[in-house]
């Protein structure tokens, strides 16, 4: 008898929630920005905004409506992902929601984490199956991809057949309006439905055996010693404002240097693990924290492999108009491509995709996926 094909984790559905509130850079023109020592920055805001856009590529971002919280965005993205597959929510075995701050209501600064965001999403979707276990994952910006890696392990171990993985955050609610870094942050949600299939069910590509669609390889790392405090929670830059609140704080230049040095190496390692070469990859979906940084990361990967400059078409970007929505950036990017809503970018059955992210911890993860076609 022939040996059974290996079980592979295939992305069979995608969904996203892009908030309707558009916040252009001009929104910050009259903000009272302060340095970390509480002093005014000493430069006109127009000059600050011009430099900010040059460095990050961000011209606008999206914020959740005042009536919405993280679990609302997550539930909408999850519902869309399920609808794209025709799979009932009661037929999933696990619901993993990656986030970092729970539900933070507009006008408040206190995270609401009980019950779990995943439990709230399950309730909003009306999923009654008690075996569909729902739990949260807090892993900084790489949280959604870490949820995919965890789901892949569950599926290959035989502990689940279908898993719903959601990434959602409302960073606008925990960013300090007196800190220039607040302009980076945005809100959003993205989701995928993962399913275990023998051999993955897709067509053959240049690497791997016939039918080897799905997650081919993944890895994660945490560099906490010397890096754990690059993103923290702290007091407002304005010494007389929000005295009882804490906000997301970032050592931006140090994060940039860390990401530039580590993400390319992680992508190179996971490609080797998957038996895939850089030129075989159709798209690199990298966490959308800074457009210039993502371009530099891809260039660093190409240098590691003695290749020329990468084709810009390899690197889809949404940072310019969606900002940094943390765990939501990569699944939202994937959903837009799959639905044909990101101009110039498509995925066909058999295409190889690298997913990668970096964030608070400091954590890095990466995965190689052969696209099998949604549904």
FIFI-166939 format. One record per residue (C-alpha): residue number from 1; residue in one letter; chain; x, y, z. Coordinates in nm, 3 decimals. Example, Ala and Ser with C-alpha at 12.3 -4.5 7.8 and 13.67 -1.06 7.14 Angstrom:
% FIFI-166939
+-----+---+---+---------+---------+---------+
!   k ! r ! c !    east !   north !      up !
+-----+---+---+---------+---------+---------+
!   1 ! A ! A !   1.230 !  -0.450 !   0.780 !
!   2 ! S ! A !   1.367 !  -0.106 !   0.714 !
+-----+---+---+---------+---------+---------+
This chain:
% FIFI-166939
+-----+---+---+---------+---------+---------+
!   k ! r ! c !    east !   north !      up !
+-----+---+---+---------+---------+---------+
!   1 ! X ! A !   0.000 !   0.000 !   0.000 !
!   2 ! X ! A !   0.126 !   0.354 !  -0.072 !
!   3 ! X ! A !   0.235 !   0.561 !   0.226 !
!   4 ! X ! A !  -0.017 !   0.827 !   0.330 !
!   5 ! X ! A !   0.066 !   1.184 !   0.232 !
!   6 ! X ! A !   0.191 !   1.409 !   0.510 !
!   7 ! X ! A !  -0.072 !   1.630 !   0.670 !
!   8 ! X ! A !  -0.021 !   1.995 !   0.578 !
!   9 ! X ! A !  -0.183 !   2.310 !   0.709 !
!  10 ! X ! A !  -0.349 !   2.500 !   0.424 !
!  11 ! X ! A !  -0.494 !   2.852 !   0.431 !
!  12 ! X ! A !  -0.846 !   2.800 !   0.298 !
!  13 ! X ! A !  -1.005 !   3.135 !   0.387 !
!  14 ! X ! A !  -0.910 !   3.496 !   0.459 !
!  15 ! X ! A !  -1.086 !   3.804 !   0.591 !
!  16 ! X ! A !  -1.007 !   4.149 !   0.726 !
!  17 ! X ! A !  -1.164 !   4.453 !   0.888 !
!  18 ! X ! A !  -1.031 !   4.787 !   0.770 !
!  19 ! X ! A !  -1.178 !   5.063 !   0.987 !
!  20 ! X ! A !  -1.370 !   5.340 !   0.814 !
!  21 ! X ! A !  -1.214 !   5.633 !   1.002 !
!  22 ! X ! A !  -0.930 !   5.773 !   0.788 !
!  23 ! X ! A !  -0.673 !   5.982 !   0.977 !
!  24 ! X ! A !  -0.431 !   6.172 !   0.748 !
!  25 ! X ! A !  -0.098 !   6.308 !   0.871 !
!  26 ! X ! A !  -0.249 !   6.657 !   0.869 !
!  27 ! X ! A !  -0.458 !   6.547 !   1.169 !
!  28 ! X ! A !  -0.143 !   6.588 !   1.381 !
!  29 ! X ! A !  -0.052 !   6.934 !   1.257 !
!  30 ! X ! A !  -0.152 !   7.106 !   1.582 !
!  31 ! X ! A !  -0.063 !   6.830 !   1.830 !
!  32 ! X ! A !   0.147 !   6.923 !   2.132 !
!  33 ! X ! A !   0.437 !   6.684 !   2.076 !
!  34 ! X ! A !   0.692 !   6.644 !   2.354 !
!  35 ! X ! A !   1.027 !   6.469 !   2.389 !
!  36 ! X ! A !   1.072 !   6.193 !   2.645 !
!  37 ! X ! A !   1.192 !   6.449 !   2.898 !
!  38 ! X ! A !   0.860 !   6.635 !   2.868 !
!  39 ! X ! A !   0.994 !   6.937 !   2.681 !
!  40 ! X ! A !   0.838 !   7.068 !   2.358 !
!  41 ! X ! A !   1.013 !   6.924 !   2.054 !
!  42 ! X ! A !   1.122 !   7.270 !   1.935 !
!  43 ! X ! A !   1.039 !   7.221 !   1.567 !
!  44 ! X ! A !   0.728 !   7.313 !   1.367 !
!  45 ! X ! A !   0.487 !   7.022 !   1.336 !
!  46 ! X ! A !   0.477 !   7.068 !   0.959 !
!  47 ! X ! A !   0.849 !   6.988 !   0.950 !
!  48 ! X ! A !   0.799 !   6.690 !   1.182 !
!  49 ! X ! A !   0.519 !   6.550 !   0.966 !
!  50 ! X ! A !   0.721 !   6.588 !   0.645 !
!  51 ! X ! A !   1.015 !   6.401 !   0.796 !
!  52 ! X ! A !   0.785 !   6.137 !   0.945 !
!  53 ! X ! A !   0.634 !   6.054 !   0.607 !
!  54 ! X ! A !   0.978 !   6.043 !   0.443 !
!  55 ! X ! A !   1.110 !   5.798 !   0.705 !
!  56 ! X ! A !   0.808 !   5.568 !   0.748 !
!  57 ! X ! A !   0.615 !   5.601 !   0.423 !
!  58 ! X ! A !   0.295 !   5.661 !   0.621 !
!  59 ! X ! A !   0.061 !   5.929 !   0.486 !
!  60 ! X ! A !  -0.257 !   5.816 !   0.665 !
!  61 ! X ! A !  -0.389 !   5.543 !   0.893 !
!  62 ! X ! A !  -0.721 !   5.392 !   1.003 !
!  63 ! X ! A !  -0.885 !   5.418 !   1.346 !
!  64 ! X ! A !  -1.173 !   5.216 !   1.486 !
!  65 ! X ! A !  -1.503 !   5.401 !   1.517 !
!  66 ! X ! A !  -1.578 !   5.527 !   1.871 !
!  67 ! X ! A !  -1.841 !   5.255 !   1.921 !
!  68 ! X ! A !  -1.598 !   4.975 !   1.827 !
!  69 ! X ! A !  -1.348 !   4.777 !   2.033 !
!  70 ! X ! A !  -1.087 !   4.520 !   1.934 !
!  71 ! X ! A !  -1.321 !   4.222 !   1.966 !
!  72 ! X ! A !  -1.567 !   4.389 !   1.725 !
!  73 ! X ! A !  -1.298 !   4.423 !   1.460 !
!  74 ! X ! A !  -1.177 !   4.069 !   1.526 !
!  75 ! X ! A !  -1.525 !   3.919 !   1.497 !
!  76 ! X ! A !  -1.590 !   4.094 !   1.166 !
!  77 ! X ! A !  -1.262 !   3.975 !   1.014 !
!  78 ! X ! A !  -1.328 !   3.623 !   1.144 !
!  79 ! X ! A !  -1.680 !   3.616 !   1.002 !
!  80 ! X ! A !  -1.549 !   3.721 !   0.660 !
!  81 ! X ! A !  -1.279 !   3.453 !   0.669 !
!  82 ! X ! A !  -1.535 !   3.185 !   0.751 !
!  83 ! X ! A !  -1.775 !   3.315 !   0.484 !
!  84 ! X ! A !  -1.500 !   3.293 !   0.222 !
!  85 ! X ! A !  -1.475 !   2.917 !   0.288 !
!  86 ! X ! A !  -1.836 !   2.815 !   0.340 !
!  87 ! X ! A !  -1.721 !   2.649 !   0.662 !
!  88 ! X ! A !  -1.946 !   2.690 !   0.965 !
!  89 ! X ! A !  -1.792 !   2.831 !   1.279 !
!  90 ! X ! A !  -1.917 !   2.524 !   1.462 !
!  91 ! X ! A !  -1.686 !   2.314 !   1.244 !
!  92 ! X ! A !  -1.363 !   2.475 !   1.367 !
!  93 ! X ! A !  -1.169 !   2.310 !   1.647 !
!  94 ! X ! A !  -0.996 !   2.619 !   1.782 !
!  95 ! X ! A !  -1.020 !   2.997 !   1.773 !
!  96 ! X ! A !  -0.695 !   3.180 !   1.837 !
!  97 ! X ! A !  -0.705 !   3.558 !   1.867 !
!  98 ! X ! A !  -0.374 !   3.744 !   1.875 !
!  99 ! X ! A !  -0.385 !   4.092 !   2.026 !
! 100 ! X ! A !  -0.187 !   4.296 !   2.278 !
! 101 ! X ! A !  -0.424 !   4.523 !   2.469 !
! 102 ! X ! A !  -0.767 !   4.363 !   2.465 !
! 103 ! X ! A !  -1.077 !   4.580 !   2.436 !
! 104 ! X ! A !  -1.002 !   4.946 !   2.510 !
! 105 ! X ! A !  -1.307 !   5.169 !   2.484 !
! 106 ! X ! A !  -1.285 !   5.510 !   2.320 !
! 107 ! X ! A !  -1.202 !   5.775 !   2.576 !
! 108 ! X ! A !  -1.059 !   5.520 !   2.818 !
! 109 ! X ! A !  -0.707 !   5.384 !   2.869 !
! 110 ! X ! A !  -0.780 !   5.066 !   3.065 !
! 111 ! X ! A !  -0.760 !   4.735 !   2.875 !
! 112 ! X ! A !  -1.053 !   4.497 !   2.921 !
! 113 ! X ! A !  -0.922 !   4.140 !   2.901 !
! 114 ! X ! A !  -1.186 !   3.932 !   3.079 !
! 115 ! X ! A !  -1.334 !   3.725 !   2.929 !
! 116 ! X ! A !  -1.072 !   3.656 !   2.664 !
! 117 ! X ! A !  -1.105 !   3.832 !   2.331 !
! 118 ! X ! A !  -1.129 !   3.490 !   2.165 !
! 119 ! X ! A !  -1.425 !   3.400 !   2.387 !
! 120 ! X ! A !  -1.595 !   3.726 !   2.289 !
! 121 ! X ! A !  -1.533 !   3.656 !   1.921 !
! 122 ! X ! A !  -1.675 !   3.307 !   1.958 !
! 123 ! X ! A !  -1.985 !   3.447 !   2.127 !
! 124 ! X ! A !  -2.033 !   3.719 !   1.864 !
! 125 ! X ! A !  -2.009 !   3.460 !   1.587 !
! 126 ! X ! A !  -2.267 !   3.243 !   1.761 !
! 127 ! X ! A !  -2.038 !   2.938 !   1.768 !
! 128 ! X ! A !  -2.198 !   2.694 !   2.012 !
! 129 ! X ! A !  -1.967 !   2.395 !   1.967 !
! 130 ! X ! A !  -1.801 !   2.358 !   2.310 !
! 131 ! X ! A !  -1.509 !   2.172 !   2.151 !
! 132 ! X ! A !  -1.412 !   2.486 !   1.958 !
! 133 ! X ! A !  -1.167 !   2.602 !   2.222 !
! 134 ! X ! A !  -1.110 !   2.980 !   2.220 !
! 135 ! X ! A !  -0.798 !   3.144 !   2.361 !
! 136 ! X ! A !  -0.584 !   3.455 !   2.327 !
! 137 ! X ! A !  -0.221 !   3.490 !   2.226 !
! 138 ! X ! A !  -0.010 !   3.791 !   2.328 !
! 139 ! X ! A !   0.319 !   3.798 !   2.137 !
! 140 ! X ! A !   0.367 !   4.158 !   2.026 !
! 141 ! X ! A !   0.320 !   4.242 !   1.659 !
! 142 ! X ! A !   0.419 !   3.887 !   1.547 !
! 143 ! X ! A !   0.122 !   3.747 !   1.741 !
! 144 ! X ! A !  -0.097 !   3.657 !   1.443 !
! 145 ! X ! A !   0.182 !   3.471 !   1.268 !
! 146 ! X ! A !   0.265 !   3.296 !   1.595 !
! 147 ! X ! A !  -0.100 !   3.189 !   1.608 !
! 148 ! X ! A !  -0.061 !   3.039 !   1.261 !
! 149 ! X ! A !   0.254 !   2.856 !   1.372 !
! 150 ! X ! A !   0.072 !   2.722 !   1.680 !
! 151 ! X ! A !  -0.230 !   2.618 !   1.472 !
! 152 ! X ! A !  -0.001 !   2.439 !   1.229 !
! 153 ! X ! A !   0.148 !   2.240 !   1.517 !
! 154 ! X ! A !  -0.200 !   2.151 !   1.648 !
! 155 ! X ! A !  -0.314 !   2.035 !   1.305 !
! 156 ! X ! A !  -0.006 !   1.828 !   1.229 !
! 157 ! X ! A !  -0.025 !   1.670 !   1.576 !
! 158 ! X ! A !  -0.381 !   1.561 !   1.504 !
! 159 ! X ! A !  -0.531 !   1.780 !   1.778 !
! 160 ! X ! A !  -0.730 !   1.995 !   1.535 !
! 161 ! X ! A !  -0.851 !   1.984 !   1.177 !
! 162 ! X ! A !  -0.962 !   2.343 !   1.131 !
! 163 ! X ! A !  -0.841 !   2.650 !   1.320 !
! 164 ! X ! A !  -0.953 !   3.012 !   1.296 !
! 165 ! X ! A !  -0.662 !   3.252 !   1.361 !
! 166 ! X ! A !  -0.735 !   3.623 !   1.406 !
! 167 ! X ! A !  -0.509 !   3.922 !   1.467 !
! 168 ! X ! A !  -0.670 !   4.242 !   1.596 !
! 169 ! X ! A !  -0.559 !   4.554 !   1.783 !
! 170 ! X ! A !  -0.666 !   4.912 !   1.844 !
! 171 ! X ! A !  -0.331 !   5.080 !   1.898 !
! 172 ! X ! A !  -0.487 !   5.425 !   1.863 !
! 173 ! X ! A !  -0.644 !   5.376 !   2.206 !
! 174 ! X ! A !  -0.312 !   5.318 !   2.387 !
! 175 ! X ! A !  -0.084 !   5.562 !   2.200 !
! 176 ! X ! A !   0.033 !   5.884 !   2.363 !
! 177 ! X ! A !  -0.095 !   6.189 !   2.170 !
! 178 ! X ! A !   0.210 !   6.382 !   2.294 !
! 179 ! X ! A !   0.454 !   6.128 !   2.145 !
! 180 ! X ! A !   0.551 !   6.151 !   1.777 !
! 181 ! X ! A !   0.554 !   5.770 !   1.761 !
! 182 ! X ! A !   0.176 !   5.780 !   1.804 !
! 183 ! X ! A !   0.151 !   5.868 !   1.435 !
! 184 ! X ! A !   0.274 !   5.518 !   1.343 !
! 185 ! X ! A !  -0.007 !   5.332 !   1.517 !
! 186 ! X ! A !  -0.340 !   5.225 !   1.368 !
! 187 ! X ! A !  -0.631 !   4.985 !   1.419 !
! 188 ! X ! A !  -0.747 !   4.682 !   1.225 !
! 189 ! X ! A !  -0.806 !   4.307 !   1.213 !
! 190 ! X ! A !  -0.724 !   4.017 !   0.984 !
! 191 ! X ! A !  -0.808 !   3.648 !   0.994 !
! 192 ! X ! A !  -0.748 !   3.316 !   0.824 !
! 193 ! X ! A !  -0.909 !   2.973 !   0.837 !
! 194 ! X ! A !  -0.651 !   2.693 !   0.841 !
! 195 ! X ! A !  -0.733 !   2.333 !   0.750 !
! 196 ! X ! A !  -0.532 !   2.014 !   0.765 !
! 197 ! X ! A !  -0.517 !   1.830 !   0.433 !
! 198 ! X ! A !  -0.319 !   1.528 !   0.323 !
! 199 ! X ! A !  -0.040 !   1.659 !   0.105 !
! 200 ! X ! A !  -0.193 !   2.005 !   0.111 !
! 201 ! X ! A !  -0.407 !   1.947 !  -0.196 !
! 202 ! X ! A !  -0.237 !   2.205 !  -0.420 !
! 203 ! X ! A !  -0.033 !   2.165 !  -0.737 !
! 204 ! X ! A !   0.339 !   2.100 !  -0.754 !
! 205 ! X ! A !   0.589 !   2.383 !  -0.759 !
! 206 ! X ! A !   0.962 !   2.398 !  -0.813 !
! 207 ! X ! A !   1.031 !   2.293 !  -0.454 !
! 208 ! X ! A !   0.875 !   2.000 !  -0.275 !
! 209 ! X ! A !   0.652 !   1.716 !  -0.387 !
! 210 ! X ! A !   0.329 !   1.729 !  -0.583 !
! 211 ! X ! A !   0.036 !   1.854 !  -0.379 !
! 212 ! X ! A !   0.257 !   2.019 !  -0.119 !
! 213 ! X ! A !   0.046 !   2.329 !  -0.062 !
! 214 ! X ! A !   0.028 !   2.479 !   0.284 !
! 215 ! X ! A !   0.280 !   2.571 !   0.554 !
! 216 ! X ! A !   0.616 !   2.427 !   0.447 !
! 217 ! X ! A !   0.828 !   2.557 !   0.736 !
! 218 ! X ! A !   0.816 !   2.803 !   1.023 !
! 219 ! X ! A !   1.034 !   2.934 !   1.303 !
! 220 ! X ! A !   1.028 !   3.186 !   1.588 !
! 221 ! X ! A !   1.281 !   3.342 !   1.822 !
! 222 ! X ! A !   1.279 !   3.572 !   2.125 !
! 223 ! X ! A !   1.574 !   3.798 !   2.208 !
! 224 ! X ! A !   1.464 !   3.922 !   2.549 !
! 225 ! X ! A !   1.803 !   3.987 !   2.711 !
! 226 ! X ! A !   1.909 !   4.336 !   2.609 !
! 227 ! X ! A !   1.599 !   4.388 !   2.394 !
! 228 ! X ! A !   1.292 !   4.336 !   2.612 !
! 229 ! X ! A !   1.259 !   4.707 !   2.688 !
! 230 ! X ! A !   1.258 !   4.833 !   2.330 !
! 231 ! X ! A !   0.877 !   4.846 !   2.348 !
! 232 ! X ! A !   0.723 !   4.909 !   2.688 !
! 233 ! X ! A !   0.433 !   5.085 !   2.857 !
! 234 ! X ! A !   0.505 !   5.420 !   3.018 !
! 235 ! X ! A !   0.380 !   5.764 !   3.118 !
! 236 ! X ! A !   0.283 !   6.031 !   2.867 !
! 237 ! X ! A !   0.557 !   6.257 !   2.731 !
! 238 ! X ! A !   0.354 !   6.549 !   2.867 !
! 239 ! X ! A !   0.434 !   6.566 !   3.240 !
! 240 ! X ! A !   0.094 !   6.714 !   3.330 !
! 241 ! X ! A !  -0.131 !   6.500 !   3.108 !
! 242 ! X ! A !  -0.293 !   6.161 !   3.169 !
! 243 ! X ! A !  -0.122 !   6.123 !   3.505 !
! 244 ! X ! A !  -0.288 !   5.789 !   3.582 !
! 245 ! X ! A !  -0.252 !   5.637 !   3.234 !
! 246 ! X ! A !   0.028 !   5.451 !   3.062 !
! 247 ! X ! A !   0.092 !   5.431 !   2.690 !
! 248 ! X ! A !   0.285 !   5.227 !   2.436 !
! 249 ! X ! A !   0.644 !   5.352 !   2.419 !
! 250 ! X ! A !   0.905 !   5.253 !   2.164 !
! 251 ! X ! A !   1.279 !   5.296 !   2.118 !
! 252 ! X ! A !   1.227 !   5.349 !   1.748 !
! 253 ! X ! A !   1.587 !   5.362 !   1.626 !
! 254 ! X ! A !   1.687 !   5.057 !   1.830 !
! 255 ! X ! A !   1.385 !   4.862 !   1.704 !
! 256 ! X ! A !   1.479 !   4.956 !   1.347 !
! 257 ! X ! A !   1.837 !   4.835 !   1.391 !
! 258 ! X ! A !   1.726 !   4.513 !   1.559 !
! 259 ! X ! A !   1.471 !   4.433 !   1.289 !
! 260 ! X ! A !   1.713 !   4.511 !   1.008 !
! 261 ! X ! A !   1.974 !   4.279 !   1.154 !
! 262 ! X ! A !   1.749 !   3.990 !   1.252 !
! 263 ! X ! A !   1.444 !   3.960 !   1.023 !
! 264 ! X ! A !   1.642 !   3.896 !   0.704 !
! 265 ! X ! A !   1.841 !   3.626 !   0.882 !
! 266 ! X ! A !   1.521 !   3.462 !   1.006 !
! 267 ! X ! A !   1.370 !   3.464 !   0.657 !
! 268 ! X ! A !   1.688 !   3.311 !   0.517 !
! 269 ! X ! A !   1.679 !   3.039 !   0.783 !
! 270 ! X ! A !   1.314 !   2.947 !   0.725 !
! 271 ! X ! A !   1.368 !   2.935 !   0.347 !
! 272 ! X ! A !   1.653 !   2.690 !   0.399 !
! 273 ! X ! A !   1.436 !   2.487 !   0.633 !
! 274 ! X ! A !   1.166 !   2.468 !   0.366 !
! 275 ! X ! A !   1.410 !   2.379 !   0.088 !
! 276 ! X ! A !   1.319 !   2.695 !  -0.102 !
! 277 ! X ! A !   1.548 !   2.954 !  -0.263 !
! 278 ! X ! A !   1.490 !   3.330 !  -0.258 !
! 279 ! X ! A !   1.423 !   3.357 !  -0.636 !
! 280 ! X ! A !   1.142 !   3.100 !  -0.605 !
! 281 ! X ! A !   0.938 !   3.323 !  -0.374 !
! 282 ! X ! A !   0.646 !   3.513 !  -0.530 !
! 283 ! X ! A !   0.571 !   3.749 !  -0.240 !
! 284 ! X ! A !   0.728 !   3.856 !   0.089 !
! 285 ! X ! A !   0.459 !   3.966 !   0.335 !
! 286 ! X ! A !   0.646 !   4.149 !   0.610 !
! 287 ! X ! A !   0.488 !   4.318 !   0.913 !
! 288 ! X ! A !   0.389 !   4.671 !   0.815 !
! 289 ! X ! A !   0.565 !   4.886 !   1.073 !
! 290 ! X ! A !   0.775 !   5.107 !   0.848 !
! 291 ! X ! A !   0.785 !   5.095 !   0.470 !
! 292 ! X ! A !   1.149 !   5.197 !   0.442 !
! 293 ! X ! A !   1.243 !   4.935 !   0.700 !
! 294 ! X ! A !   1.064 !   4.658 !   0.510 !
! 295 ! X ! A !   1.242 !   4.757 !   0.190 !
! 296 ! X ! A !   1.575 !   4.752 !   0.374 !
! 297 ! X ! A !   1.497 !   4.408 !   0.524 !
! 298 ! X ! A !   1.428 !   4.259 !   0.182 !
! 299 ! X ! A !   1.744 !   4.417 !   0.043 !
! 300 ! X ! A !   1.939 !   4.264 !   0.334 !
! 301 ! X ! A !   1.794 !   3.920 !   0.252 !
! 302 ! X ! A !   1.903 !   3.953 !  -0.111 !
! 303 ! X ! A !   2.253 !   4.058 !  -0.003 !
! 304 ! X ! A !   2.276 !   3.751 !   0.221 !
! 305 ! X ! A !   2.221 !   3.538 !  -0.089 !
! 306 ! X ! A !   2.446 !   3.742 !  -0.319 !
! 307 ! X ! A !   2.152 !   3.854 !  -0.530 !
! 308 ! X ! A !   2.092 !   4.189 !  -0.694 !
! 309 ! X ! A !   1.833 !   4.444 !  -0.588 !
! 310 ! X ! A !   1.488 !   4.292 !  -0.526 !
! 311 ! X ! A !   1.198 !   4.364 !  -0.758 !
! 312 ! X ! A !   0.959 !   4.602 !  -0.573 !
! 313 ! X ! A !   0.672 !   4.375 !  -0.684 !
! 314 ! X ! A !   0.797 !   4.113 !  -0.437 !
! 315 ! X ! A !   0.709 !   4.336 !  -0.141 !
! 316 ! X ! A !   0.342 !   4.437 !  -0.110 !
! 317 ! X ! A !   0.293 !   4.737 !   0.119 !
! 318 ! X ! A !  -0.012 !   4.883 !   0.291 !
! 319 ! X ! A !   0.172 !   5.093 !   0.549 !
! 320 ! X ! A !   0.123 !   5.418 !   0.351 !
! 321 ! X ! A !  -0.256 !   5.415 !   0.392 !
! 322 ! X ! A !  -0.326 !   5.170 !   0.678 !
! 323 ! X ! A !  -0.043 !   5.250 !   0.919 !
! 324 ! X ! A !   0.081 !   4.994 !   1.171 !
! 325 ! X ! A !  -0.209 !   4.790 !   1.310 !
! 326 ! X ! A !   0.025 !   4.545 !   1.487 !
! 327 ! X ! A !  -0.097 !   4.184 !   1.467 !
! 328 ! X ! A !  -0.343 !   4.279 !   1.191 !
! 329 ! X ! A !  -0.096 !   4.397 !   0.926 !
! 330 ! X ! A !   0.011 !   4.065 !   0.772 !
! 331 ! X ! A !  -0.332 !   3.893 !   0.760 !
! 332 ! X ! A !  -0.490 !   4.211 !   0.625 !
! 333 ! X ! A !  -0.221 !   4.233 !   0.358 !
! 334 ! X ! A !  -0.281 !   3.869 !   0.264 !
! 335 ! X ! A !  -0.658 !   3.915 !   0.246 !
! 336 ! X ! A !  -0.632 !   4.222 !   0.022 !
! 337 ! X ! A !  -0.407 !   4.032 !  -0.220 !
! 338 ! X ! A !  -0.629 !   3.723 !  -0.223 !
! 339 ! X ! A !  -0.941 !   3.932 !  -0.290 !
! 340 ! X ! A !  -0.768 !   4.124 !  -0.569 !
! 341 ! X ! A !  -0.787 !   4.455 !  -0.384 !
! 342 ! X ! A !  -0.416 !   4.540 !  -0.375 !
! 343 ! X ! A !  -0.321 !   4.672 !  -0.716 !
! 344 ! X ! A !  -0.035 !   4.492 !  -0.886 !
! 345 ! X ! A !  -0.034 !   4.194 !  -0.651 !
! 346 ! X ! A !  -0.188 !   3.849 !  -0.697 !
! 347 ! X ! A !  -0.139 !   3.495 !  -0.572 !
! 348 ! X ! A !  -0.189 !   3.189 !  -0.789 !
! 349 ! X ! A !  -0.210 !   2.827 !  -0.685 !
! 350 ! X ! A !   0.142 !   2.694 !  -0.625 !
! 351 ! X ! A !   0.299 !   3.036 !  -0.551 !
! 352 ! X ! A !   0.547 !   3.050 !  -0.264 !
! 353 ! X ! A !   0.498 !   3.318 !   0.001 !
! 354 ! X ! A !   0.717 !   3.418 !   0.295 !
! 355 ! X ! A !   0.543 !   3.566 !   0.599 !
! 356 ! X ! A !   0.756 !   3.746 !   0.860 !
! 357 ! X ! A !   0.708 !   3.974 !   1.158 !
! 358 ! X ! A !   0.893 !   4.145 !   1.440 !
! 359 ! X ! A !   0.777 !   4.314 !   1.758 !
! 360 ! X ! A !   0.774 !   4.362 !   2.134 !
! 361 ! X ! A !   0.969 !   4.102 !   2.322 !
! 362 ! X ! A !   1.173 !   4.120 !   2.106 !
! 363 ! X ! A !   1.011 !   3.846 !   1.899 !
! 364 ! X ! A !   1.068 !   3.746 !   1.538 !
! 365 ! X ! A !   0.891 !   3.477 !   1.340 !
! 366 ! X ! A !   0.873 !   3.364 !   0.980 !
! 367 ! X ! A !   0.699 !   3.100 !   0.771 !
! 368 ! X ! A !   0.706 !   2.970 !   0.414 !
! 369 ! X ! A !   0.367 !   2.891 !   0.264 !
! 370 ! X ! A !   0.279 !   2.742 !  -0.073 !
! 371 ! X ! A !  -0.047 !   2.900 !  -0.177 !
! 372 ! X ! A !  -0.312 !   2.639 !  -0.249 !
! 373 ! X ! A !  -0.592 !   2.865 !  -0.360 !
! 374 ! X ! A !  -0.855 !   2.990 !  -0.117 !
! 375 ! X ! A !  -1.152 !   2.766 !  -0.045 !
+-----+---+---+---------+---------+---------+
